[in-house]
């Protein structure tokens, strides 16, 4: 049951459906509670603003709110011209619409101002014409406020899981790239394509991290330093893997990259290190469970050391890769190999 619930939470479609239904329902309740004359605009706004991420929801909500406030403010001019000076409707509307259209062409995010102006002027009401833009602003406030609250509260802290899930995928792609280069089954263009896929997964990690920064008022570095430093460690590992792959493909046929007797040891140690990182990220993608530091220390101690035989360039690059691999394992496991032993007294 727990695994089923975890898969349910991980499904983007399910999460967004729950958020959207919650936003629309709450917006309808608030609009009914304050007796809003046109509650439909609040519901429409909640549908538009509620996005998959907090970042996108805030951006959409800001654009909706700013545009509506601009349109409501501008609409006061034609309303006054029509109601007080008895100007023809279309002349008064055009006088306000033209400069607003210029503004929207310059700042497309303010396009809701045009919609608000049209609603306030072109849709008649039995109440005071000045209430139309006020009602519109209230409806937008309700829709934006409800969507923001729902995005923060409903299925909260999913960004962390998404970050570690994408991190596991990134490491798999790094391993695949190294294996293809070592066996020389592909050429450099194919390695570049694989690196592009790896970079795309890494961008997902960074995007999820930025989303996680918005989920709490406390800085991410203070409440989750492992997640805050994760993209940097992955990026360095990706760069190392690409350079090593390039060097392996550039070796002339018959050249010895590393002493053949060491190859099996190096391969086994690195496979264990990469495999541990993948498992660690996948476990954090399910729940924040923590890890015994001794486990990471054991994985690090099993990583091989290089001898002085073989191609010096390959040895140097593989040494850098191993060093960065060790650093990432230490980050994910909070390595305590260099910490002073506790005082028995």
C-alpha positions in Angstrom: 0.0 0.0 0.0 2.8 2.4 0.8 4.6 1.8 -2.5 1.3 2.3 -4.3 0.8 5.6 -2.6 4.3 6.6 -3.4 3.8 5.8 -7.1 0.5 7.7 -7.0 2.2 10.8 -5.5 5.0 10.5 -8.1 2.5 10.6 -11.0 2.5 14.2 -12.5 -1.0 13.8 -13.9 -2.5 12.6 -10.7 -0.9 15.4 -8.7 -2.0 18.1 -11.0 -5.5 16.8 -11.2 -5.8 16.8 -7.4 -4.4 20.3 -7.3 -6.7 21.6 -10.0 -9.8 20.2 -8.5 -8.8 21.5 -5.1 -8.2 25.0 -6.5 -11.5 25.2 -8.4 -13.5 23.9 -5.4 -11.9 26.3 -2.9 -12.2 29.2 -5.3 -16.0 28.4 -5.7 -16.4 28.2 -2.0 -14.6 31.6 -1.3 -16.6 33.3 -4.1 -19.8 32.0 -2.6 -18.8 33.0 0.9 -18.3 36.6 0.0 -21.2 36.6 -2.4 -19.2 37.5 -5.5 -21.6 38.7 -8.3 -19.6 36.8 -11.1 -17.9 33.9 -9.4 -17.1 32.3 -12.8 -14.1 34.6 -13.2 -12.6 33.3 -10.0 -12.9 29.7 -11.1 -11.5 30.5 -14.5 -8.5 32.2 -12.9 -7.9 29.3 -10.6 -7.8 26.9 -13.6 -5.3 29.2 -15.5 -3.0 29.9 -12.6 -2.7 26.4 -11.0 0.4 24.9 -12.5 2.5 21.8 -11.9 5.1 23.8 -10.0 5.1 26.6 -7.4 7.4 28.7 -9.7 5.0 28.5 -12.6 2.0 29.2 -10.4 3.5 32.3 -8.9 4.6 33.5 -12.4 1.1 33.0 -13.8 -0.6 34.5 -10.8 1.6 37.6 -10.9 0.9 38.1 -14.6 -2.9 37.7 -14.0 -2.9 40.0 -11.0 -0.7 42.8 -12.5 -2.6 42.7 -15.8 -6.0 42.9 -14.1 -5.0 45.8 -11.9 -3.7 47.7 -14.9 -6.9 47.0 -16.9 -9.1 47.9 -14.0 -7.3 51.2 -13.4 -7.4 52.1 -17.1 -11.1 51.3 -17.4 -12.0 54.1 -14.9 -11.2 56.6 -17.7 -13.7 55.4 -20.3 -16.3 54.6 -17.6 -16.1 58.2 -16.4 -16.2 59.6 -20.0 -19.3 57.6 -20.7 -21.2 58.0 -17.4 -20.3 61.7 -16.6 -19.5 63.3 -20.0 -21.8 61.0 -22.1 -19.1 60.2 -24.6 -20.1 57.5 -27.2 -19.1 54.0 -25.9 -16.8 53.1 -28.8 -14.9 56.4 -28.8 -14.3 56.2 -25.0 -13.3 52.5 -25.3 -10.9 53.1 -28.2 -9.3 56.0 -26.2 -8.3 53.5 -23.5 -7.8 50.5 -25.6 -5.1 51.8 -28.0 -2.5 52.7 -25.3 -3.2 49.5 -23.5 -2.7 47.5 -26.6 0.7 49.2 -27.1 1.6 48.3 -23.5 0.6 44.7 -24.0 2.7 44.5 -27.2 5.7 45.7 -25.2 4.9 43.6 -22.1 2.9 40.5 -23.1 2.5 39.4 -19.5 0.1 42.3 -19.0 -2.4 41.0 -21.6 -5.0 40.4 -18.9 -5.4 44.2 -18.8 -7.0 44.2 -22.2 -9.4 41.4 -21.1 -10.3 43.4 -18.0 -10.9 46.6 -19.9 -13.2 44.8 -22.4 -15.2 43.2 -19.6 -15.6 46.4 -17.7 -16.7 48.5 -20.7 -18.3 46.1 -23.2 -20.3 43.9 -20.8 -23.3 45.9 -19.3 -24.2 45.5 -15.7 -27.2 46.5 -13.6 -25.0 47.8 -10.9 -22.8 50.9 -10.9 -20.3 50.7 -13.8 -17.5 51.3 -11.4 -18.2 48.0 -9.6 -17.4 46.0 -12.7 -13.6 46.5 -12.5 -13.7 46.1 -8.7 -15.5 42.8 -9.1 -13.0 41.7 -11.7 -10.1 42.5 -9.4 -11.7 40.6 -6.5 -12.3 37.5 -8.7 -8.7 37.5 -9.8 -7.5 37.9 -6.2 -9.5 35.0 -5.2 -8.3 32.8 -8.1 -4.7 33.7 -7.7 -4.7 33.4 -3.9 -6.5 30.1 -3.9 -4.2 28.6 -6.6 -1.0 29.7 -4.7 -2.2 28.2 -1.4 -3.2 25.0 -3.1 0.1 24.7 -4.9 2.0 25.1 -1.6 -0.2 22.9 0.5 -1.5 20.0 -1.7 1.1 17.3 -2.3 3.8 19.5 -0.8 7.5 18.9 -1.1 7.3 16.8 -4.3 10.1 18.8 -5.8 12.7 17.1 -3.7 11.5 13.7 -4.9 11.6 14.9 -8.5 15.2 16.2 -8.0 16.5 12.9 -6.8 14.6 10.9 -9.3 16.1 13.0 -12.1 19.5 12.7 -10.4 19.3 8.9 -10.6 18.5 9.1 -14.3 21.4 11.5 -14.8 23.9 9.0 -13.2 22.5 6.1 -15.3 23.2 8.2 -18.4 26.7 9.0 -17.2 27.4 5.3 -16.7 26.1 4.4 -20.1 28.2 7.0 -21.7 31.4 5.7 -20.0 30.6 2.1 -20.9 30.0 3.0 -24.6 33.2 4.9 -24.8 35.2 2.2 -23.0 34.0 -0.5 -25.4 34.3 1.9 -28.3 31.0 0.7 -29.8 30.0 4.3 -30.8 31.7 7.3 -32.2 32.1 10.8 -30.8 28.9 12.2 -32.3 26.9 9.5 -30.5 28.7 10.3 -27.3 27.8 14.0 -27.7 24.1 13.0 -28.2 24.3 10.9 -25.0 25.9 13.9 -23.2 23.0 16.1 -24.4 20.5 13.7 -22.9 22.5 13.7 -19.7 22.5 17.5 -19.6 18.7 17.5 -20.2 18.2 15.3 -17.1 20.6 17.5 -15.1 18.5 20.6 -16.1 15.5 18.7 -14.6 17.4 18.3 -11.4 18.2 22.1 -11.3 14.6 23.0 -12.1 13.4 20.8 -9.3 15.9 22.3 -6.9 14.7 25.8 -7.7 11.2 24.6 -7.1 12.3 23.2 -3.7 13.8 26.6 -2.8 10.3 28.1 -3.0 8.6 25.4 -0.9 9.8 26.7 2.4 10.8 30.1 3.9 14.0 28.7 5.2 17.0 28.7 2.8 17.6 25.3 1.1 21.2 25.3 2.2 20.1 25.3 5.8 17.3 22.7 5.7 18.6 20.4 3.0 22.3 20.9 2.2 22.6 17.6 0.4 19.9 18.6 -2.1 21.4 22.1 -2.4 24.8 20.7 -3.5 23.5 17.8 -5.6 23.4 19.6 -9.0 27.0 20.8 -8.6 28.3 17.3 -7.9 26.3 15.8 -10.8 27.5 18.5 -13.2 31.1 17.9 -12.3 30.7 14.2 -12.7 29.1 14.7 -16.1 31.9 16.9 -17.3 34.5 14.3 -16.1 32.7 11.5 -17.9 32.5 13.4 -21.2 36.3 14.2 -21.0 37.2 10.6 -20.2 35.0 9.4 -23.0 36.6 11.7 -25.4 40.1 10.6 -24.3 39.2 6.9 -24.6 37.8 7.4 -28.1 41.0 9.3 -29.1 43.4 6.5 -28.2 45.1 4.9 -31.1 44.2 1.3 -31.8 46.4 -1.1 -29.7 47.3 1.6 -27.1 47.1 0.7 -23.4 44.9 3.1 -21.5 45.4 1.5 -18.1 47.2 -1.6 -17.0 44.9 -4.5 -18.0 45.3 -6.1 -14.6 43.8 -3.0 -13.1 40.8 -2.7 -15.4 38.6 -5.3 -13.6 39.3 -3.7 -10.2 38.6 -0.2 -11.5 35.5 -1.3 -13.3 34.1 -3.1 -10.2 34.9 -0.3 -7.8 33.4 2.4 -10.1 30.3 0.2 -10.8 29.7 -0.1 -7.1 30.2 3.6 -6.5 27.8 4.6 -9.3 25.3 1.9 -8.3 25.3 3.1 -4.8 24.6 6.7 -5.9 21.7 5.5 -8.1 20.2 3.5 -5.2 20.7 6.4 -2.8 19.0 8.9 -5.1 16.1 6.5 -5.7 15.6 5.9 -2.0 15.5 9.7 -1.4 13.0 10.0 -4.2 10.6 7.9 -2.2 11.2 9.3 1.3 13.8 11.3 3.2 15.3 8.4 5.2 18.9 9.5 5.8 21.9 7.2 5.5 24.4 5.6 7.8 27.7 7.5 7.2 29.6 4.2 7.5 28.0 2.9 4.4 29.3 5.7 2.3 32.7 5.4 3.9 32.7 1.7 2.9 31.8 2.5 -0.7 34.5 5.2 -0.9 37.2 2.9 0.6 36.3 0.3 -2.1 37.1 2.7 -4.9 40.4 1.7 -6.6 43.6 3.7 -6.7 45.5 4.0 -10.0 49.1 2.7 -10.6 51.7 4.5 -12.7 51.2 2.2 -15.7 49.3 2.9 -18.9 48.5 6.1 -20.8 49.3 9.1 -18.5 46.4 11.2 -19.9 43.8 8.5 -19.2 45.2 7.9 -15.7 45.0 11.6 -14.9 41.5 12.0 -16.2 40.2 8.8 -14.6 41.8 9.9 -11.3 39.8 13.2 -11.5 36.7 11.2 -12.2 37.3 9.0 -9.2 38.0 12.0 -7.0 34.7 13.6 -8.0 32.9 10.3 -7.6 34.2 10.0 -4.1 33.1 13.6 -3.3 29.5 12.9 -4.5 29.3 9.7 -2.5 30.5 11.6 0.5 27.9 14.3 0.0 25.0 11.8 -0.4 26.2 9.7 2.6 27.6 12.5 4.8 31.0 10.8 4.8 32.7 10.7 8.2 36.0 9.0 7.1 37.9 12.3 7.9 36.0 13.2 11.1 37.8 12.8 14.4 36.9 9.7 16.3 34.7 10.4 19.4 36.4 10.6 22.7 35.7 7.3 24.6 35.9 9.2 27.9 
